[in-house]
Amino acid sequence: MHACTTYYHQGEDLCEDLQPFFKKLANEIAVMRVETNKVEKELENSHGLVSDTEITSALCNSADKKSPKLEGYLFKRTSNAFKTWNRRWFYLFDNKLVYRRRSGDEHETVMEDDLRICTVKPVTDGERRFCFEIVSPSKNHILQADSEDMFQLWIEALQKGIGAAIQKIQSIDIQKNTEINKSENSGFDNNNKTKSKRAWEQIIKLPGNNVCADCKAHRPQWASINLGIVLCIDCSGVHRSLGVHHSKVRSLTLDDWEPEVVKLMTELGNTVVNKIYEAKVPESIQKASDQCPGTIREDWIRKKYVEKLFVMDLSELLQSDSLSDGLCLNSNKDKWRVKKGAKANEVLKNQAESESDCDENSSCDINQQTEEEDNNYGAEETIENLHSNLLLYKAAESYNLIVMCQAFALGAEKSWTNEQDKNRQPLHAAVISGSVLPCVYLLLNGARLNVQDQDGKTPLHLATSEGHTAQVCLFLKYRADQHVKDNEDKVPLTLAEEKEHADIVTLLRLGRLNEEMRDNETTGDEMFNDVVRDFSRLAYSNPEKLQRQKYDV
């Protein structure tokens, strides 16, 4: 006890020597608090001199509408452990988001140096109001505006800035590539431009595609390839912020379009897709327009495609007959089936004709089919078994993209397993249909490519066995694993050799050679991509040429 007491007395003596330092530190802290209060008051006074009209005029009076300019004060949350908020002067400059400590300060800090890889979205569950988040692959930033008006202006300006950055960079790249290759491949470039223009014209000519699918703005130049719709640049920015699992955005005029994706876009279109996703919009809901604020636009698009609030459920669909050209009931309404290969243009034409026929004859029944039409439909299923997953499976089996779109809108799972059909998934069913388009549609919407059924067969196994060269080409383009073995210990190449499918054997061997060259760090992708591209164009323009006889080698 004596030793312990002595130890603590020695510690007390040492602490007494620090008393002068403690007093000095306390005085310095008091002085710093006074100075901090002065700086805060100066900042508040300076900010009060900046009116909202001066800030918004930078956006409204910008000479370049495609490159919006907006600057003003925002609160920035730090990324350290304390999560403090600092007030900074932000502005958009040269596809970058930059801030300074205060307006007029020469020192600037780049928050995001490439807006092309960023998305912006509101923060609804944060600790403060009027907050929005800027998301990039490597980091996230949370900012706060002073008012709801500034909150909407900043989100709108950032979305336009992201779209303008993408468009600007792509335009520069296209211009550079054109100048480099102009003297060497002028004929080839002109051919590519003609094909790109034709692809763009084919998509725009579809009914309803002359305006944006969401806000009805004229001359849309963007598209969501997994939804099958065309968009304006403002709506495309919101779609991009949803994530690629909801919407995959692509430029109609600047990006290269694969033939199968162009064909898919012409099979759907704004009119058909909106008929599904806007089937029951309440009058109280404010729809997006070409001049609406960014928050209304984003709220409308999220409710439409993410929450799917305006999609009819199955019971409503069966009573409304809204899909009579794709999903059909028998006369007793106890069984259903899917029409094979319904196209958007044909559906719109048939609907117009059926409506005119029904006007002339009130006893017209669109659900009754003649015996000659039975071959155009898949097998009947009992109505008790009807659910969104089976609907997607049967629609893929019948290569009916419109019913597939309806099934996705109803919440169908792309990886659902059909226990009644060898544990196959919708992509297996799409292969059995013999068409490339349902496979493309499922892959664009995130279907797994190397999934196996109860026989161990992947979609590539089935496409090889059936001799569907265009499907094999598509799966190789999406990097399907051709080394997976089925229950008989066979890979797709073995099946192709047994079936004597010469084109498929060639494609599979080229794919393996490309993998070996890539593993050895030698350039092989270019040659393989050229071959796959040629097969894709052939499958798109002349599919009958890919259906060769065994002796035609």
N, C-alpha and C positions, 0 to 999 in steps of 0.2 A: 504493500500500500504506500509505503514511504517513497519507493522508487517511482511509482506511477504518479504520485503527487508532484514529485520533483520534475518529471518529464513535462507535465502540463504547465508548471510555472515557467519553465524555460521557453515553451511555446508562446506563452503570454508576453514574456519579455521581448521576444522577436517581433511579435505583432505590434507592440508599442513603437518600434522603430519605423513602421510603415504608416503611422498616423499622418505625418506631413504629406506623404504621397496621396493618401485618401482624400485629404482636404483639397489639395491641388486639383485632383481629378474631378471632384464634385463641383468646384468652381468652373472648370472648363466645360463640363456638361451643361451647367446652367447657362453659360454664355452661348453655347451651341444651340440650345433650345430657343433662346431669344432670336438668334440669327435665322433659325429655321422658320419660326413664325413670321418673320419679316419677309423671307423669300416666298412663303406660301401666299401671303397677302398680295405681294407683287404679281405673282402668277395669276391669282384670281382677278386682279384688276386688269392685267394685260388680256386675259381671256375674255373679260367682259367687253372689251373694245372691239372684239371680232364678232361681227353680226352673222347670223345664219345666212342672210342673203348674199353676203360676200363669199361665204364658203360654197354655197350651192351654185353661184354664178360660174365658178370655175368648171363645174360639170356641165351646166346648161349651155354656156357660151363657148364651149370648146369647138374649135374649128374642125377637128378630126373626130367625128362621131364614133368611128371604129376604135379609137384609142382614148377612152374616157380619162379625164383628169379631175382629181378630187384631192383636196388637202384640208387638214384641220386637226384639232386636238382630239386624241383618243387616250383612254387609259389602257396601259399595257401591263398584263400580269407577268411577273418575273417567273423564271423556270427554276428558281432555287427552292430550298426547303421552306422558306418563309412565305412564299406566294404573295409577295407585296405587289401593290398597284402603283405604277408611275405614270405621270401624265407626259405625253410626248406629242410632237407635231409630225403627223404622218402625211405621206403623199405618194402617188403612183408616178413612176418615172422609168421609161425605157424597159417595159415588161418587168419592172421590179417594184417591190413595196419597201419604201425607205422611211426612216424617221430621224428626227433630231430632238435635242432636249427642249428647244423652244424655237419659235418662228424666227428666222433670220440667222440662226446659229450656223456657222460654216461647217462644223463637224457633223457628218451624217453617218448613220448606221443602216446597212442593208439587212432587212429582216428576211425577205425572200428574194433571191436573185433570179428566179425563173418562175414566172406565174403559170407557165404551161403545165407544170407538174403539181399545181395547187388546186384545192377546192375550198369553197367558203360555205359555211352553214351556220344558222342561228344556234345559240346556246339557250335552250328553254328551261333547263333544270339547274342553272347556276345560282350562285349566291347574290349576283347583282342583275339588274335589269339592263336591257339594250346591249347584251353581249353577243358576240359572234366569234366563230373559231375559224382560223385559217389552217388547213391541213395539208401537209406535204409528206412525201414518203419517209422523211427522216425526223420530222419534229412537228409539233402543233403549237399554235399561238392563240391566246384568247385576248380579245380586245373589247373595250366598252365604249359606246358612243354616249353623248350627252343627252340625246333625246331620241324619240322614236323616229322622227323624220330623218335625223342624221344616221340612225341605225339602218333605215331602209336605203338611204342614198349610198352608204358605204358598201352594203351587200350588193346592190345593183351595180355600182361602179367596179367592184372587184370581179363580179361575174362577167361583166363586159370586158374588163381588162384581161381576164383569163382567156376568153374567146378570141379577143383581138391578138393576144400574144401567140396563140396557136396558129391563127390565120396568117399573121405576119411572118412567122418563122417558116411555115410551110410554103408561103409564096416566095420567100427568098430562096429556099432550097430548090423549089421547082424551077425558078428562074436561072439559078446557077447550073443545075443539071441540064437545062435546055441549052444554055450557052455553050457548055462543054461538049455536048453531043450533037450540036446542030450541024457542024461541018461533016462529021463522020456518019451520022445516022439520021439525016434529015427525013428520009422517007419513012424510016421506022418510027420516028417521033411523031410525024404527022399521022401515021396510022394509029398510034397509041392515043393521041389527042382525039381523033375521030371516034375511037372506041369508047373513050371516057365520056365524050359528049353524048354518044348514043346511049350509054348506060344511064347518064343523068337524065336524058330526055325520056327514056323508058319509065323511070321511076316517077318523074313529075307528071307524066301524062295520065297516070292512074287516077281514077275519080277521087276527089278530095285532097289530092297531093299538091294542088296549086297553092294551098295555104298551110300554115303551121297546124299540126294536129291539136295543140293545146290552147293557143291564143288566137288562132286564125289570122296571124300576120301573113301578108302576101310575100311571094317569092322566097320560100324557105330554102336554105342552102346547107342544112345539116340533117342528119338522120340518126335514128336509134335502130341499129341493125337487128337486135334481138327482139324488139317490139314490132318492127316492120312499119315504122311511121317516119315522116319527115317533119323537121322542126325549124324554127327561126333561131338566130344566134342567142337570143335571150333565154329561150326555153332550153336550148341545148346546154347552156351553163348550169341550169338547175338540174337537168338530167345527169350531167357529169358529176354533180355533187351527191347524187343518190348512191353512187358506187356502181361498178360494172356488173354486180350481181343483180341489179335492177335494170340498168340501161347502159348500153354500149354505144357511145356517140361517135359518129364519123362524118367528115365533110363530104358533101355531094360532089363538089367541084375540085377539091384539092387532093383528096386521098385516092389511092389506087383501089379499085373495086374488083373483087374476085367475081367471075361469072356466076357462080352458084349463089353468092350473096345478092347480086343484082336480080337474079331470077326469084329469090326468096322475097325481096322487097316488092316485086311486081305481083306476087301472089297474095299479098296482104294489102297494105295501104291504109291511109287515114280513115276513110269511110268505114271500112270493115272493122278495124280495131276500135274506133270510137263507138261503134254500135255495141261493142262488148263492154268497154270500160266506162261508157257514159250511158248505160242502159236505163238507169233510174236516178237521175240527178234531181234532188229536191229544189224547189224554187227558192228556198232560203239560202242556198249555196251560191256564192259569188264566183262565177267562172273567170278565168284569166282572159285578158284582152291584150291587144298589141301595145296599148298605152298604160296598162295597169302597173301599180307599184310592184317592186320585187317580192315583197312579203306575200302579197295576194297570189302572185304567179307561183311561188314556191309552195304555198299552202295548197293550191289547187292541184299541182302536179303530184305532191306527196299523197294527198287523199285519193287521187285517181290511180296511181300505179303502185304505191307502197302499201297504203292501207286498203285500197280496192273497195272503197265505200259505195261505189256506184255500179257494181257488178251484180247482176241478178244471180240468186242462188238456183240450185237445180230445180226445186219445186216451182219457182217462178218461171224458169225457162220452159219447162214442160207445159205450162199453161199458156205461155205467151206465143209459142210457135215462132219465136224470133230466129231460130236456127233451123227452119224447116228444110233448107237446101243442104244442110250438113248433117244435123242430128234429126232422126226421123223415128216416129212411133208407128206401130201397126194400128189397125182399125180398132182393136180392143184396148189399146194403150197399156198393154201389159208387157210389151217387149219393145226394145229399141235397137237401132243399128246406125252405123255411120256411113255416109256416102263417100265413095272413093274419089280422091283427087279433085275436090271442089276448089275452084279458083275464084279470086276476088271479082274479076271482071264478069265471069259467068254467073256468080251469085247475084251480083247487082242487076244483071240483065234478066236473069230468071225471076228475080223478085218483081221487077217492073212488069214482066209479061204475066206472071201469076196474079198480080194485083189487077191488071186490066181484064184478065179472064174472069176473075172473081167478081168484078163489077158487072160483067155481062151475064154471068151465071152465078146466082147466089148460092147454089148447092155445091160450089167448088170446094173440094177437100184436099188440102195440100199434103196431108199425111198419108193418103192412099196412093200407092204406086202400082203401075201396071206390071205384068209379068216381064215385059221387055226391059223394064228398068231394074229388075231385081239383081241383074248381074253387076250393076253399078254400085251396089251396097255390100257392106261386110255382113258377117254372120249376125243373126239376131241374138240378143242377150235379154234376160228377164229384167224387168224394171226394178225389182228388189235389189239387184246387184249393181245398180247404177250409182257410181260415185266419181269424183273428179279424177282420181288416179286411174281407174279403169277406163274412163273416158279418154284420157290422154293416151293410154296404151292402145285402145282401139282406133283412135284417130291417127296415131303414128302408123299402125298396121294398114290403115286405109289411105295413107299419105294425104290426109285432109288437114291442111294447115290452119284453116279457119276454126275447126273444132279443137285443134291443138291449142290455138290461142285462147279459146274459151275455157279449156281445161286449166291452162296456166292461170287465167284470171280467177278461176274458182279455187286456186290454191293447190293444184296437183303437184305431186313430188316427182321430179325428173328421175330420181333414183328408186322409185317404187318397184317392188318385186312382185310379179304375178305368179303366185304359187300354183295357179291352175294351168300354167303354160311354161313348164320347165324352169321356173324361177327366173324368168327373163324380165328385163327392164324395157322401158319404152324404146331405147336405142336399138335393142335387138329386134323389136317389132318393126321399127322403121326400116331396118335392113331387109327383113322378110318382104316388106312392101315392094322392094325393087326400085324405089325412088331415092334420089339424092337429097331432095329438099327437106323432107322430115328429119333426116340425119343432120343436115346443116342447122336446122331450126333448134334441134335439141342440143347440139354442141354449142351454139351461140348462147343458149340459155343455161349452160353449165353442166350438161350431162357428162357423166364419167365415161371415158372412152374404153378403158381396159377391163370393164366389169365382166364377170363370167357367169354363165347360167349353170344349171345343175349338171350339164354335160361338160363343163369347163370351157365352153366356147365363148370367146369375146365377139363383139360385133365384127371385128376383122376376120375371124374364123368364118362366121356366117356369110359375110360378103364374098369371101374367097370361094366357099363351097357353092354358093349360088351363081358364081361367075359374074358378079356385079362389079365391073371394072371401075366405073365412075365412083362407086362407094369406097372401094379399096384406095383409089387415088385420094379421095377426101380424107380418109382416116390416116393415111401416110402424111398428108399435109399437116394434120393436127398432131403428128408425132405419136402415132399409136405404137405400142410395144408389140412387135411381131415375133418376139421370142417366148411369149406366153404359150404354154402347152395345155391342150385339152385333156380330158380323161383318158383318151387313147394315146397320150404322149405325142401328139402331133402339133406342129406349129403351122401357121397359115401357109408358109412356103411349101411344106410337104403336101398339104391339101391341094394347092394350085398345081403342083407337078402331077399329082394323081389324077386330077380332073383335066389336065392338059389345057389349062387356060394360059395361053402364051403371053398375052398382054399383062396379066396379073403376075405371072412369074417374073416378067421383066421388071415390073414396078417394085416388087418385093426385093428382088436382088439389087436393084439400084438403091433402094432404101437401106439395105444392109451395107452396101458399099459406102454410102454416104455416112452412115454411123461410124464405120471403121475409120474413114478419113477424118471425121470430126474428132474422134478419140485420139487420133495421132496428130492432131493440131495442124492438119493440112486443109486447104480450102476445097471443100466439096459441095457446100450448100448451094452454090450458084448453079452448077450443072443440074443437080437434083431438082432444084426449084424450077428451073426452066422446063424440065421434062414434066413435072407435076402440073405446071401452068398450062402446057400444051394439052395434056390430057383433060384438064378442067375445061378449057375452051372447047375441046372436041365434045365433051360430055354435055356442054351447054348448048352448042349450036347444032351438032350432028350426033346425037346419042346412039343412033342406029349403027354407026361405024364402030362402036366399042363392043357390039354384040357379034363377034366373029364366030365362025364355025371352028371346030377343033383342028381341022386340016388347014385352015387359013393361017399359016405361021410365016 
